[in-house]
Amino acid sequence: MITRRIFGGCALCAALGLVAAPASAQAPGVKRTTLKQEPLPGTNYVTIQMMVEVEPQSAIPRHTHQGHEATYIISGAMDLDIEGQETLHLKGGDSFLVPAGVPHSGRATEATRFFATYVVDKDKPFSSPAPG
């Protein structure tokens, strides 16, 4: 049975478009497509590979992941704010890493496509909204 706390967290992430879901359930201007999801043998972790497309001037709300994120910008440009770092101005060919639990957000300055890999605990929410 799903508890209220888990259900509420999942519903909030889905409403913000922070989980892989059909385009209709995602944040405006942000389309996420899960390409592959596979458990890491002998652990409670799963690797998720995702293609993300962001329309110009669309925002990715401030959030955290309980595991690591490694991302490669395929095309376009975006500004990325990772707590504790200066704003990154990224373009096609750039990459970035976000450690587990670190709040981050972004805004596409032009149509942007990126490939993201997440290593996360399969029993915890994929992402959570972060204050700030």
N, C-alpha and C positions, 0 to 999 in steps of 0.2 A: 504494500500500500504506500502511495506517495504521501509524504508528510506535507503539511502546509508550507513549511519553510523551503523544502526542496522545490515544490511546485511553484511557489512565489518567485524563487530565484530563477527558475527555468523560464517562467512566463515573462519576467522582466527582461532577461537576456534576449529572448525571442522578440519581444516588442522593440528593443533597441537594435535588432539586427546583428547581435553579437554571436549568434550561433549559425551553423549551416542549416538553412531552411529554405523552403521555396521562396522565390524572389518576392512574392506578395507579402511575406511576413518579415521582410528585412527593412533596415533603415532606408529612407528615401535616397536614391542615387547610389546605393551600394548593393552590389550583387555578389554573393558568395556561393561558390560551388565546391562541395567536397569531392575531391578526385579519388582519394583513397584513405582508408582508415584501417589500421592494423595494430593488434596488440603486440607489445614487446614481450617475448617469451620469458617466463619466470618472474615477471613483475606485475604490478597493478597499473602499469602505464600503457597508453595507446599513442601511436603516432598518427597525426591527421595531416594530410596534404590538401591544400585548398587553393583554388584560383579565386582572386578577388578583383572585381572591376568597379571602379569608382568614377562617377560622372564629375565633370569640372565643378569646382566649388562645393562639392558634397563633403560632408564631415563624417568621420568615424568617431563616435562619442568616446570620451575618456573611460577606460576600462582596464582590467587586469586579467591575466591568465594565471592559473595556479601551476603552470608548467612553462617551459621555455618556448619562445617563438623565434624562428629564423626565416627571414623574408628576402626575396629577390625581386626588384622592380623590373618588370619586363619592358614596359613602355609608359610614357607620360611623365608626370611630375607631381610631387606632393611634399607638404611640410609635415614633419612628424615631431611631436613633442613626447619625449620620454622623461619621466620625472628624474631629476638629478643631472640632466644633460642639457646642453644648448639645443635649440631647435635644429633638426636635421632638414636640409633642403635636398630632397632626393629626386633622381631622374632615372630613366631607363639605364640598366646596367649596374645600378647601385644596390647594395644590400644592407640589412641591419639585423641586429639581434636585440631581443627584449628578454631580460631575465625574469624568472618566475616571480609573480606578485608585484611587479613594478607597473604603476599606472602609466598609460600612454594613450595618445589620441592623434588623429591626423586630419588633414584637409587636402583634397586634390586641387592643384592649381590648374590642371588640365586633365582630360580623360586619362585615367591611370589603370594599368593592369599589373597585378603582382601575384607571385606564387609564394605561399606561406606554408611552413611546416611547424607543427606544434607537437610537443611531447608533454602529455598531460595525464593526470591520474584519471582513470576511466570512471571512478566513483564520485568525482567532484564535478561541479559545473564547469563547462568549458571556459566561460568568462564571466566576470561580474562587473557591474558598473562601479566606477571609482569616483569619489567626491573630488571636487576641485574645479 
